[in-house]
Every structure is written in structure tokens, then in C-alpha cells.
Amino acid sequence: MERVPIDVQRATLQDTGANQSELLVEVVLPDACSQPRWAVSRDGTRVLVEVWGERPVDVACAQVLREETLTIPLGVALHDGWVVALNGVQLDPGEGIVHSSEPGTGGYDSGLAIVEQVEVRVGEGTPAAVTIEVQGALPDACAELAESPSVTVEGQRITVLLEWQRPRDRLCAQVLRPFTRTIEVGSFAPGTYTLVVNDMETSFTIEPDQS
């Protein structure tokens, strides 16, 4: 067997009564062969929980992401002063929930999304509101579009950077995932503008308001 990292999506501390607490951990396994494993230890008033995956060595596994929820008994009741750490990430007993993209680091990788088509929509009035609809693809099953794309206006040139991000070192199925994103670019006076969205360049014209 070999040890493989697994992605921790969510962890919840809960009291089960009888002076016992447990940890519910939602994980994503990287393939069809991996099985979740965990270990619990104590260091003073710290409860240290480790989760990982194991899979057979030299076995071809279908690259299918699998979600599972682990119920891990902690062996103690979490009174004031107790601390629980999951893969090096300290949980907050007050809220009882932690979101961890990659246990122990919290780091992200990022890059520019693949842009396949850009449609420009010009509103009425002066200045005219400009909205673009971007169609493209993300590089793998884990990448997600950043919430706020960067929009820069320099004279008649408008540059939009649409990025993706994913938790660093996560094992992800290598499949392109299509997306459509509508972006409000801003309001502009009549004229011809150059629009650059990542590596795609186009132009559009705002006609003077004839009303």
C-alpha cells in the first residue's frame, strides 16, 4: 500500500454525549482505489487528528473523485482549553467548522482561464454600459473561477483578466470544464475600443446616441 494525500473539504466538531466528542470530516478521495485512514493522538490538551488515503501500489485506478464523510471518535469531551488540530490546521471549537483547501498549507495555485469566445453587449444611453459574456474552459476538475476578474482601462484599450484558482498540491482529474461568465466592464463614451480578455483580442464600437 502507498500513502496518498486527500482533500479535506469540511470538518465539524460535535458532542455525542457521555463525555465524548467526535469529528465529522468531509473528504475527497483522488481515485477509485484510495481508502481513507485516520489516526488520533493527544499532546497535553491538544487532540491531534490526521487523515490520509491509502491505495495499492502499481494498480491502475480510475481517476474518479469520490466524496466521503468520516466519523472520527476523539476519545475525550472537548471542554474549555482543549484544542483540536486536523492535519496541522487548528479547528475553532466555537464555530466547529473549518474549510481547508489543502490541509496544513492553505495555499492556492492560479492561472488564466482558457477563453474561447467573447460576446460584447452595449447598453443604451451615453455613456453606455458594456457587459461581456465569456465562454471558455477551466484546466481540471478542481479549478474554480476567481470571484472578481480584473478590469483595466487605458484610453481605448480594455483589458480583462479572468483567473482560476485551485488548492495547491491537490490531485485533480485532468478534464477541461466549460464555463460561461458574464462580466460588467463599465460605462464608456462613443468610440471604438479594443477589448482583450486573457489571450483573446477583439474590438467593438459604441455609436453616438441618436435619440
C-alpha positions as CSV (number, residue, x, y, z in Angstrom):
1,M,0.0,0.0,0.0
2,E,1.1,3.6,-0.6
3,R,0.0,6.7,1.2
4,V,-1.7,9.5,-0.8
5,P,-3.0,12.9,0.2
6,I,-6.7,13.5,0.3
7,D,-8.6,16.8,0.2
8,V,-10.4,18.0,3.3
9,Q,-13.5,20.0,2.4
10,R,-15.1,20.5,5.8
11,A,-14.7,19.4,9.4
12,T,-17.3,19.6,12.2
13,L,-16.8,19.1,15.9
14,Q,-19.8,17.7,17.8
15,D,-20.6,16.4,21.2
16,T,-22.1,12.9,21.3
17,G,-22.9,12.9,25.0
18,A,-21.4,10.6,27.7
19,N,-18.4,12.9,27.9
20,Q,-17.4,12.1,24.3
21,S,-16.8,14.2,21.2
22,E,-16.3,13.3,17.6
23,L,-15.1,14.9,14.4
24,L,-17.0,14.7,11.1
25,V,-14.7,15.2,8.2
26,E,-15.8,15.5,4.6
27,V,-13.0,14.4,2.3
28,V,-12.5,14.0,-1.4
29,L,-10.5,10.9,-2.5
30,P,-8.4,11.2,-5.7
31,D,-9.4,7.9,-7.4
32,A,-11.4,4.7,-7.2
33,C,-8.8,2.7,-5.3
34,S,-7.9,5.0,-2.4
35,Q,-9.4,4.4,1.0
36,P,-9.5,6.9,3.9
37,R,-7.5,6.4,7.0
38,W,-7.1,8.4,10.2
39,A,-5.2,8.5,13.5
40,V,-5.9,10.3,16.7
41,S,-3.3,11.2,19.4
42,R,-3.1,13.6,22.3
43,D,-0.4,16.1,23.4
44,G,-1.5,17.6,26.7
45,T,-4.8,19.4,26.0
46,R,-4.3,19.1,22.2
47,V,-6.1,16.4,20.2
48,L,-4.2,15.7,17.0
49,V,-6.1,14.2,14.2
50,E,-4.5,13.1,10.9
51,V,-6.4,11.9,7.8
52,W,-4.9,10.4,4.7
53,G,-5.5,7.9,1.9
54,E,-4.1,4.6,1.1
55,R,-4.2,2.7,-2.2
56,P,-2.5,-0.4,-3.6
57,V,0.9,0.1,-5.2
58,D,1.2,-0.4,-9.0
59,V,-2.6,-0.8,-9.5
60,A,-4.3,1.1,-12.3
61,C,-7.1,3.2,-10.7
62,A,-9.9,5.1,-12.4
63,Q,-9.3,8.8,-11.9
64,V,-12.7,9.5,-10.4
65,L,-13.1,11.9,-7.5
66,R,-15.0,10.4,-4.6
67,E,-16.6,12.2,-1.6
68,E,-16.9,10.5,1.8
69,T,-17.7,11.6,5.3
70,L,-15.5,10.2,8.1
71,T,-16.8,9.9,11.7
72,I,-13.7,10.1,14.0
73,P,-14.2,9.5,17.7
74,L,-11.8,11.8,19.7
75,G,-12.0,9.8,23.0
76,V,-12.5,12.9,25.1
77,A,-15.1,15.6,25.7
78,L,-13.9,19.0,24.5
79,H,-14.1,21.3,27.5
80,D,-12.7,24.8,27.7
81,G,-8.9,24.7,26.9
82,W,-9.0,21.7,24.6
83,V,-7.6,22.3,21.1
84,V,-8.3,20.0,18.1
85,A,-5.9,20.1,15.1
86,L,-6.7,18.4,11.8
87,N,-3.6,17.7,9.6
88,G,-2.0,20.6,11.3
89,V,-4.9,23.0,10.9
90,Q,-6.4,24.1,14.2
91,L,-10.2,23.9,14.4
92,D,-12.3,26.6,16.2
93,P,-14.5,24.7,18.7
94,G,-16.7,27.8,19.0
95,E,-17.8,27.6,15.4
96,G,-17.0,23.9,15.0
97,I,-16.3,24.2,11.3
98,V,-13.1,24.6,9.2
99,H,-12.7,24.9,5.5
100,S,-9.3,23.7,4.4
101,S,-8.4,23.5,0.7
102,E,-5.1,21.7,1.4
103,P,-4.5,20.7,5.0
104,G,-1.5,22.3,6.6
105,T,-0.8,24.9,3.9
106,G,-3.9,26.7,2.7
107,G,-2.0,27.7,-0.4
108,Y,-3.5,28.1,-3.9
109,D,-2.3,27.8,-7.4
110,S,-3.8,30.1,-10.0
111,G,-3.6,30.9,-13.7
112,L,-5.5,32.4,-16.6
113,A,-8.7,30.6,-17.8
114,I,-8.9,29.4,-21.4
115,V,-11.1,31.8,-23.3
116,E,-12.8,30.5,-26.4
117,Q,-15.5,33.2,-27.1
118,V,-16.3,36.7,-26.1
119,E,-19.6,38.4,-26.8
120,V,-19.9,42.2,-26.2
121,R,-23.2,43.7,-25.2
122,V,-23.6,47.5,-25.4
123,G,-26.4,49.2,-23.5
124,E,-28.3,52.3,-24.4
125,G,-27.6,55.9,-23.4
126,T,-24.4,57.9,-23.0
127,P,-22.2,56.7,-21.5
128,A,-23.2,53.2,-22.5
129,A,-22.8,50.3,-20.1
130,V,-20.8,47.5,-21.5
131,T,-21.2,43.8,-20.5
132,I,-19.3,40.9,-21.9
133,E,-20.2,37.2,-21.8
134,V,-17.1,35.0,-21.8
135,Q,-17.2,31.3,-22.7
136,G,-14.1,29.1,-22.0
137,A,-12.8,26.2,-20.1
138,L,-11.0,25.5,-16.8
139,P,-7.9,23.2,-16.9
140,D,-9.1,20.5,-14.5
141,A,-11.8,19.2,-12.1
142,C,-10.6,21.3,-9.1
143,A,-10.0,24.7,-10.7
144,E,-12.7,27.4,-10.0
145,L,-13.1,30.8,-11.5
146,A,-11.9,33.7,-9.2
147,E,-14.9,35.7,-8.0
148,S,-13.7,39.1,-9.2
149,P,-12.0,39.4,-12.6
150,S,-9.5,42.3,-13.1
151,V,-10.7,45.1,-15.4
152,T,-8.2,47.7,-16.5
153,V,-9.0,50.6,-18.8
154,E,-6.2,52.5,-20.6
155,G,-7.6,55.0,-23.1
156,Q,-9.4,53.0,-25.8
157,R,-8.0,49.7,-24.6
158,I,-9.8,47.5,-22.1
159,T,-8.1,44.5,-20.5
160,V,-9.9,41.8,-18.6
161,L,-8.0,39.1,-16.7
162,L,-10.2,36.1,-15.8
163,E,-8.3,33.8,-13.5
164,W,-8.8,30.4,-12.0
165,Q,-7.5,29.0,-8.7
166,R,-7.3,25.7,-7.0
167,P,-5.8,24.3,-3.8
168,R,-2.1,23.7,-4.1
169,D,-0.9,20.1,-4.5
170,R,-4.5,18.7,-4.8
171,L,-4.8,15.6,-7.0
172,C,-7.3,16.6,-9.8
173,A,-8.8,14.8,-12.7
174,Q,-7.3,16.3,-15.9
175,V,-10.6,17.2,-17.7
176,L,-11.5,20.5,-19.2
177,R,-14.6,22.1,-17.7
178,P,-16.5,24.6,-19.7
179,F,-17.8,27.8,-18.1
180,T,-19.8,30.9,-19.0
181,R,-19.2,34.1,-17.1
182,T,-20.9,37.5,-17.5
183,I,-18.8,40.5,-16.6
184,E,-19.8,44.1,-16.2
185,V,-16.9,46.0,-17.7
186,G,-18.0,49.6,-17.2
187,S,-19.6,52.6,-18.9
188,F,-17.9,54.2,-21.9
189,A,-18.3,57.2,-24.3
190,P,-19.0,56.7,-28.0
191,G,-15.9,55.4,-29.9
192,T,-14.1,52.2,-31.0
193,Y,-12.4,50.1,-28.3
194,T,-10.0,47.3,-28.2
195,L,-11.0,44.5,-25.7
196,V,-8.5,41.9,-24.5
197,V,-9.8,39.0,-22.4
198,N,-6.8,36.9,-21.3
199,D,-5.2,36.0,-24.6
200,M,-8.2,36.8,-26.9
201,E,-8.4,40.2,-28.5
202,T,-11.4,41.8,-30.2
203,S,-12.9,45.2,-30.8
204,F,-16.3,46.9,-30.5
205,T,-17.8,50.3,-31.3
206,I,-20.2,52.4,-29.3
207,E,-22.3,54.6,-31.6
208,P,-23.4,58.1,-30.6
209,D,-26.8,58.2,-29.0
210,Q,-29.2,59.4,-31.8
211,S,-32.2,59.8,-29.5
